């Protein structure tokens, strides 16, 4: 069954951490919906290799309308977590036990949402201590799947394992 995946993203995302999972998800028949503060805005990756047109504004979306949440890394999650609307949105997916896919700095949004306590997860090296302070059991592995819900990875090199586990969860 095809799933609808909310993707929270803004400028300075890590290009391949968006493009490669998004391609894997769409190639598998799933729908990616990009969400930022403003519908129609163009956001650009930190490597300037990718530009994304935003499908929906955060004020116009409801987590109930989506099957999963995808949080690409880069500086994007850190900027989004300064906005309570994105924090609340991410938290609602965790509370509803819907799949959440966060790579690299993506877990920063979950730290701010206070949704990592008791979870096993990973993230980019520089945020692993923050994740531990947030109550996560942090692993330094290419991909960590927790509670048949949360899929996390550390960096671009981990994308193949990240995509494989995310797709397995979407297709289960």
Beta strands, then each sheet from edge to edge (+ up, - down):
strand 1: 4-8
strand 2: 31-36
strand 3: 42-44
strand 4: 51-53
strand 5: 56-57
strand 6: 68-71
strand 7: 99-103
strand 8: 120-121
strand 9: 137-138
strand 10: 144-146
strand 11: 150-153
sheet 1: 5+ 2+ 1+ 6+ 7+ 11+ 10-
sheet 2: 3+ 4-
sheet 3: 8+ 9+
end
